[in-house]
């Protein structure tokens, strides 16, 4: 007996899912204690609809993580193609900082879900995104050649430890300035 064909996801279900993810992203960036009920209400869906898409709070957080980090990864390629290397890198770092606000409050869940990062399907693509931007900057002479993307990722990871709220954005901007300054080429001493 042939199994029935898979049903296509309804447009309204896809719209509901997208709204839930958008609201959850804002809610978790503001407070790691955001409730599922509040997220459903702000998304304009019933709690049952939210739980149909995301059966647990952890499932919502992990899906949000994958969704948001994929946007950051994709942006690196777009920026590298459209902007001068230093501008592309700075804008991408700013997006990583925005993403860091989300990750701050839910990092324990993400860490557990990805086995401490060992099972994170986004790790290699994230490193590749960094490499695209570093390679463009090295080719233009703006950035030091042969910079290891893993070293840059370790530097960026501090952004995920900055508490959201007063002073957080200014601190992230200062840290990004330090990272960028360290990546720039320097004239050889005379």
C-alpha positions in Angstrom: 0.0 0.0 0.0 1.4 3.4 -1.0 1.4 6.0 1.7 -0.7 9.1 1.1 1.1 12.1 -0.4 2.5 14.6 2.2 0.1 17.5 2.7 1.4 20.9 1.8 1.5 23.3 4.7 -1.3 25.7 4.6 -0.5 29.4 3.9 -2.1 30.5 7.2 0.0 28.0 9.1 3.2 29.3 7.5 2.1 32.9 8.3 1.3 31.9 11.9 4.6 30.2 12.3 6.5 33.2 10.9 4.6 35.6 13.2 5.3 33.4 16.3 9.0 33.4 15.4 9.1 37.2 14.9 7.4 37.9 18.2 9.4 35.3 20.1 12.7 36.8 18.8 11.7 40.2 20.1 10.4 38.8 23.4 13.5 36.6 24.2 15.8 39.5 23.2 14.1 41.6 25.9 13.6 38.9 28.5 14.6 35.3 28.8 11.5 34.8 30.9 9.0 35.6 28.2 6.0 33.3 28.5 4.6 31.1 25.8 1.1 32.6 26.5 2.4 36.2 26.1 4.1 35.2 22.8 1.0 33.6 21.4 -1.1 36.6 22.4 1.3 39.1 20.8 1.5 37.0 17.7 -2.3 37.0 17.4 -2.6 33.2 17.7 -4.1 30.9 20.2 -1.9 29.1 22.7 -2.9 25.8 21.0 -1.7 27.1 17.6 1.7 28.0 19.2 2.0 24.6 20.8 1.0 22.9 17.5 4.0 24.5 15.9 6.3 24.4 18.9 5.4 21.7 21.5 7.8 23.0 24.1 9.5 26.3 25.0 12.8 24.7 24.1 11.5 23.7 20.7 10.6 27.3 20.0 13.9 28.6 21.2 15.9 26.1 19.2 13.8 26.8 16.0 14.2 30.6 16.6 18.0 30.1 17.0 18.3 28.2 13.7 16.1 30.7 11.9 17.9 33.7 13.2 21.4 32.4 12.7 20.6 31.4 9.2 19.6 35.0 8.4 23.0 36.1 9.8 24.9 33.6 7.8 23.0 34.5 4.6 23.7 38.2 5.2 27.4 37.8 5.1 27.3 36.7 1.5 25.0 39.5 0.5 27.1 42.1 2.2 30.3 40.8 0.7 28.9 41.0 -2.7 27.3 44.5 -2.3 29.6 46.6 0.0 33.2 47.5 0.4 35.0 44.9 2.7 35.3 47.0 5.9 31.7 48.3 5.6 30.5 44.7 4.9 32.3 43.3 7.9 31.1 46.1 10.2 27.5 45.8 9.2 27.7 42.0 9.6 29.2 42.4 13.1 26.4 44.7 14.0 23.9 42.0 12.9 25.8 39.5 15.0 25.5 41.8 18.0 21.7 42.1 17.4 21.6 38.3 17.3 23.6 38.2 20.5 20.8 40.0 22.3 18.5 37.0 21.5 21.1 34.4 22.4 22.0 36.1 25.7 18.8 35.0 27.5 18.4 31.6 26.0 22.0 30.4 25.6 21.6 27.5 28.1 18.8 26.0 26.0 20.7 26.4 22.8 23.9 24.9 24.4 21.9 21.9 25.7 20.1 21.4 22.4 23.3 21.4 20.4 25.3 19.2 22.8 27.5 22.1 23.9 27.9 23.2 20.2 29.2 19.8 19.1 26.0 19.0 17.2 25.4 22.5 15.9 24.6 22.3 12.2 25.2 26.1 12.0 28.8 26.1 13.2 30.6 25.4 10.0 28.3 27.7 7.9 28.8 30.5 10.4 32.6 30.0 10.2 32.3 30.1 6.4 30.4 33.3 6.6 33.1 34.9 8.6 35.7 33.6 6.1 33.9 35.1 3.2 34.1 38.6 4.8 37.7 38.1 6.0 38.8 36.9 2.6 37.2 39.9 0.9 39.0 42.3 3.3 42.3 40.5 2.9 42.0 40.7 -0.9 41.4 44.4 -0.7 44.3 44.9 1.7 42.0 46.3 4.4 42.3 43.2 6.7 45.2 41.1 7.9 45.6 38.0 5.6 45.2 34.5 7.0 43.1 35.4 10.0 41.4 32.3 11.4 37.6 32.6 11.4 37.5 30.5 14.6 39.6 33.2 16.3 37.1 35.9 15.2 34.2 33.7 16.3 35.7 33.5 19.8 36.0 37.3 19.9 32.4 37.7 18.8 31.1 35.3 21.4 31.6 37.9 24.0 28.6 39.7 22.4 26.4 36.8 23.7 27.4 37.7 27.3 26.3 41.3 27.2 23.0 41.8 29.1 20.4 43.5 27.1 19.2 46.9 28.3 20.8 50.1 29.3 24.3 50.4 28.1 24.4 47.0 26.3 24.3 48.4 22.7 27.0 51.0 23.5 29.2 48.3 25.0 28.6 46.0 22.0 29.6 48.9 19.6 32.8 49.5 21.6 33.7 45.8 21.5 33.0 45.7 17.7 35.4 48.6 17.3 38.1 46.8 19.2 37.6 43.6 17.1 37.6 45.5 13.8 40.7 47.5 14.9 42.5 44.3 15.6 41.7 42.8 12.2 42.8 45.8 10.1 46.2 45.8 8.4 48.8 48.1 9.8 51.6 49.8 7.9 55.0 48.2 8.7 57.0 50.1 11.3 59.7 52.3 9.7 
